[in-house]
Structures are given as C-alpha cells and as structure tokens.
Amino acid sequence: MRKLTISSTIFVWLLSATAHGFLLGDPGNGKLVHQDKCAACHIDRFGGDGSEIYLRKDRRIKTVEGLMAQVEFCDRQIKSGLKDDQLDDLVIYLNENYYNFE
C-alpha cells in the first residue's frame, strides 16, 4: 500500500473541496504572496505587470485543479518554500482575479 504524504493528502482534499464549489485560502494574503514571490519573474518574462501569463488566450491552465498543480510546480521550480496555506491563498487570489473557475 502506498503511503500518502501530508502534502498529497491536502492536495487530494483540496481537489475534493473544489468539486463542492469552494476553495480554501485568503485572496488578500494571496495577493501579497503573489507580489512577493511571483510578480518579479512574470514581469521579467512577460513585461508590464506580469499578468499577461494569466490573460493570454492560449493559456495552459483550464481547470482549478490545473491551477493548483501549476502553483505547486512554480513553487518547487523557484524553491520559494511556500507553506500549504500560502499556496491556498495564492490559488484563490489567482482564481478570483484571473481565472474564475467554478
């Protein structure tokens, strides 16, 4: 039997939670996390305020689960060390401001 890590367990729970139409987190805190950990890289890559990555017509993120996975991927790539609640905050901020997934 495969043992789930705490992070995997939380991810599975979040997937279940989204099926019921809600996300955990505080979008206000997510905005601060975004400004502190994400914006500089996005500005370097896309110019302007960095939001082009979220607004482009050919964006890769099509579901809230995809958004959650991308946020976790970026966190690992840049080794920002965000805690689970910060990841939740970031996902809800991005969803409310750019993606609007149900």
Buried (B, 14 or more C-beta within 10 A) or exposed (E): EEEEEEEEEBBEEBEEBBEEEEBBBBBEBBBBBBEEBBBEBBBEEBEEEBBBBBEEEEBEBEEBBBBBBBBBEBBEEEEBEBEBBBBBBBBBBBBBBBBEBE
